[in-house]
Amino acid sequence: MHNQYLGLLKTHCRDIWGMDIDLQDGDGTYTRKHKMPPVPSETQMEYGLHCLYNGTIDELEACSQAVLWHLCFRHDLRRSRSPKRMLKTLQEWRLRTGRGSAAADDSSSSQRHATLAHATRVEQLSDERREQLRNKMVKAEAAFLAGKPARSLQASPKDVLTSMCIRRGLPTSGVKAELAERLVALRDNSSTSQARQPQVVESSADTIRTHPPAPPRTAARDVHSAVLGRTVLAEISKDMESTEVPAWVDPAPRNMGTKQRGKLSADQWFSACTINFVFTLVRLWGNETGRKRDMLSNYMDLVTAVVVSSMLEINEDLIQLYETSIMQYLTSLKQLYKEAEIVPNHHLAMHVGAFLRAFGPVHSIRTFFSERMNFVLQSENTNGKFGTPLILFAILTG
């Protein structure tokens, strides 16, 4: 049952929640082990947003891993180290919201190539020049919204007019006069205020007007906390003082989560997660609403699945309970913890129900003789005693 005790329980507490007595308590929104890629340039993000909203899946696939990650973060979607997974997540979001297009005709494809060329050209400018363009962009947008004629807009640099057209889905070919006339025609011919609003506002605003609310800032991504932090671990330790377990249960140490404690055995993880954590977390989060209550429900689905799969007697009703619980756990896990990785242990856990039907309780097939000897061998001090483990093993098995 190492897959259940270590692969599921330990992974949930250590990797997904975080467990460190030196850290403040958190809500698990961000995962410490998940590394955020560098923030892309402004033009790269603008082009990525353009591909997400108006482009094809092939054009979105051409974006870098960093752009895909920050697109997912901006829209509160699951993040991953795999670009393919993030691309699939973004495509599912497009289908749900009706964004993007399945294919592009020649004109729209040419338009997007022009957009990429424009973004690349602007990105190669110096920081000072880009700042000047941003300031001129603000002035040009103000003139456009104020109803100024095309002649006034022509005074802006072509890169500014091109960006304004891109944000409104207009063609970017032609000289400045044509771009200005195109913008004015869109503004004057529209019966609503939609034409006045760019699909993506100037980069200085750093928000998306077509997707409320304003996107979160990556600077606010707090990874210096843990769900099982200083306060929660202290409460668990306090509850352990008044908790008695049967003699046949391998109890969890009270100083778990500290560097002095070191690693726990599989049985200690099982005891901690199914006994001690349950008592304390139900007491702390049982009356909560919102995220903490959802986290508790998700965790209890995990505990139910692991406990049922560890029973010494099993039947079809219990197997179905296991399958329902593990499915609910994994489904809500993906919704609650956007940076949590789905690992092979999670996949294997989906097949345990079939093992239970085929072989019955797992106790008889998981406690192999060699496994039962591991603890004895690991407890033997081998320092300066060459060959002793082999002799000890021969004596114990003879």
N, C-alpha and C positions, 0 to 999 in steps of 0.2 A: 504493500500500500504506500510505498514511497511516492508514487505519483499523486496520491490524494493528500498525504500528510505534508510532504515537502513541496511537491509540484504545484499543489493548489493552495493549501493553508499558508505555508511559509511564503510562497510567491505573493499571495494577497497581502499579507502583513508587512513583509519586508520591501517588496518591489512596488506594489501598487499603493499601499497606504503610507509606507515609510514608518520606521520604528527606531526611535533614537531619543533617549532621555535628555540629551543635550539640546534638543530642538523644541521650539514652541509648537503648540498644537495647531493643526491645519484641517482643511476640509477635503484634501485629496484631489482638488481640481487639477493641480499640476504635479507631475511626477519628477522626482529628483533625478532618477536614472535616465530620464528622457532629455537629451541634449537639444537645445534650440539651435537651428542653423543660423548663420549670420543674416542680419537683416538685408534684404536686397536693396538695390538702389531704387530711387523714386520712379524712374522711368521703367525699370523692370517690373515693378509692382503695378504700375499703370497699364502696361501692356498685358500683364497676367490677368488683371481685372477685365480688360477688354476681351481677352480670349474666353474668360469664364462666362461673361455676360452675353457676348455676341459671336464668339468664334466657334469653331468645330472642335471635336475632341482631339483631332490630330494636332491642331494648333496649340491646344492646351497642353498636350503631351510634350511639346517642344520646350515648355518652360522648365527652368531648373528646379532641382529639389527644394532649394530655399524658397523660391517663389510659391511652389505648391504648398509647402508647409505653412507659410504665412497667409496664403489664401484660406487654408483650412482654419487657421487660428482666428483670422478676421471674421469668419462666418461661424465660429464655434462648432467646428466639425472635428472628427477624429484626426489626430496627427500620427505620423508614423515615420520610421526611418526609410521605409520603402516608397519610392516615387509611384510605383504601380498601385499600391494600396491607396495613397492619397488621391491619385488620379481617379480611381474607382469611386472614392468617397465624393469627390467633387462632381463627377458625372451623375451620381445618384441624386445629389443636391440639385443639379440642373434639371433633372427629370421631374423632381418634386415641385420645383418652383417655376418650371416652364422657361428657364433661361437657355441661352445658347441655341445652336442649330445643329442638326444632324449632318448637314452637308452645306457646302458653300458653292455658289455659282462663280463664274469667272470674275465678275466685277467685284463681288465681295471678297474673293480670295486676293485679288490685286489690291483691294483696299487694305486688307490686313497686312500684306507684305509692305505696303507703304507705311502703315502704322509702325511696324517693327523697324523699318529703316529710319523713320523719324525718331523713335525711341533710342535707337543705337547712336544716332548722330548727336542727340542732346546729351546722352550719357557721357560721350567723349569730351564734352566741353569742360572747361575748368569750373571749379566750385564758384568762383566769383561770377563767371558768365552765367551759370545756371541760376544763381541768386538774382541776377539782373533780369533774366527771363521770367522768373517767378513774380517779381515786382511788376513787370510789364503785363504779365498775364492777369494780375489782379485788376490793373487799370483797364485793360481791354474788356474783361468781363463786366466791370462796372459800366463802361460805355455801352456795351451791348445790351445790358439790362435796362439802361436808361433810355433806350430807343434811339441812340445816335445813328446817323446815316452811315452808309458803307464807306464814304470818303474819310470819316473819322477813324473807322476801324483799320483802314489801309495804312495808317501811320504806325501800326504795330508791326513788329518783326514777323516774318513769314512763319517762323517756328511757333510763335504764339498763336497765329491764326490757324495753323495746321493742328495744333493741340486742341483748340476750340472746336474745330470740325470733327476731330477724332472723338471727342467726348460726346458729340451729338450725333454720331453715326453718319456724318456727311462725307462725301468724297474729298480727298485731299489733293487732287491733281489741279494744276493751273497756277497762275501767278497770284499775287496778293489781292489784286482787284477782284479776281474770280472767287477767291475764298471769302472775301468780305461780302460780296454780293450774295453768295450762297448762304452765309449766316443770316444776313438781313432778310432774305427771302423766307427762310425758315421761320424767323421770328415774326415777320409781318403776316405770313399766310396761315399761321397756326391759330386755331380757335381756342386753344387752351394755353396755359402757362407752361406746358410740358416742354415746348420747343425752347423756351428760355432757359431751362434747367439742363445742364450737362449731365450725362449719365454718370460720369465720374468727375467730381469737382477738382479744381486745381490742387496740385499736390501739397501746397502749403496748408490746406485745410485737413488733408489726410483723413477724409471720411467718404462714405459712399452714400449718395442721396437716394439711390434706388434700393438700398437695403438698410432700413432702420433696425435697431438703433446704431449709434456711432460705434465703429469697431473698437475692440479693446486694445490697449497699448501693450506691446510685448514687454515694456519696462515694468509693468505691473505684474508680471508672471512670477509669483512668489514660490521659489523652490526651497526656501530655507525654513521649512516647517514640515511636520509629519503628523498624520492622523493619530498615530500612537506616539505622541510627543510627551513632554515633561509632565503635564497635568494628568493626562489619561493614564500613563504608566504608573504614576503615583497613586491614582485611584484604584487601579488594578492591584497594585501591591498591598494597599490597605485592605481591600476586600479579601485578598488571599489569606490574611492573618486570621480572618474569622470563617474561613472555608475549610472544611474537613473532607478529604477524599478517601475512598476505600484503600485498603492496604495494597491491593493489586494494581492500583493506578500509579503510573510513574508521574509524580507531580512536577509541575513546571517550577523552575527556580524563581524566587521573588525578585531577583535583580536582573531579570531578562531585559534586554534593550540597552544594557550598559556594555562598555568595552571589556570590563573585567569579567563579565559572565561568559563571553565567547559564544560559540554556536550551541544550539540546542539539538537534541536527538529528535528523531521522527516522532517517537512516543511523547516526548515533552511538548513538541509543537501541537500534537493532537490534544493533549490535556489542556494546554494554555488556550487554544482556540475554541475548543468545544465546551470548556468548563469556565475558566477564569474570565476570558474575554466576554463570554456571553453574559455572565452575571453583571459585570461592570458596565458594558455598553448598553444593555437593556435599561439599567438604572440611569445612565447618563443621557441616552438618546431616546428612550422609550416615549417620552412626552413631547419630543421635538416635532416640528413640522418642517416641510421642505427638504433640503438636501440631506441633513443628518438622518432624518427618518428613512429616506430612500436608501442611504448607505447602510443603515441597520437592516432593512429588509433584504437588501442584496447580500449582506454578510450572512444572514440567517438562512437564506437559500443555500449558500455554500456549506454552512455547518450541517444543515439537514442532509444534503447530498453525501457529504463525507461520512457522517454518522451512520446513515442507512447502508452505505456500501461497506461499512466495517462490521456489520452485525454478524453474529455467529449463526443466526437462522434467517432465512430469506424466503419470500414468497412473491407471487406476481404483483400483488398490490404494492409491496415495498419497492419492487423494481420499478414500477411505474412512477412511484413517488420520487425515486432517485432521478429518473429521466426527466420528470417535470421540473424538479428543483435545479438540476444542473443546467437545463436549458434556460430557466428563468434567471439564474445567476449570470450566465454568460451574456444573455441579452441585455440585462440591466447594467452589467459591467461595462459594456461598450458605450452605453448612454451616459453613465455617470463619470467614467474616467476616460477622457478623450485622448490621453497620452499613454494609457496602459497598453502594453503589447499583448496580443493573443499568442501564447507560446504553444509548443507541441503538447505540453501537459494538458492544456485545455482541450485540445483535439482528442487526446487519448481518453480523457474523462468522459467524452460522449459515447465511447464504446464499452464502458464498464457495465452498463446494463445488459449488453449482449453476453459478456463474460459471466455475469451472475446467472443468467438463464441457462447458459451452457454447462457451467461447472459448479453452480451453487455458491455458498458463502466463500469469500476469498481467503479466509483464514488458512484453510488447508493448502492453498496453492501459493500463498505469499510467504509463509514462514519456512522457506527452504532450510535445510540443515546448515548449509554454509552461511546463510544469513544469520542464523541463530548463534553461530560461532563468532561472528564479527566483533561483537561487543567484548567477548572474552579475550580475543586476540588483541584488540585495540587497547585493552586495559593493562596488558602486560608491558612492563618497562623493558624495552629492548636495548637500552643504552649500554654498550659494552658487553652485550650478551649475544654474540653472533650464533645463530642457529637455534636459539631458545624457542622462538615462536614455532618452528617446525616440530621441535620435540614436544612442546606443550600441546600442539594440535594433535600429534600422534597419540599422546597419552589420553587426551580427552575423547578421542574418537575410537581408541582401541577397545 
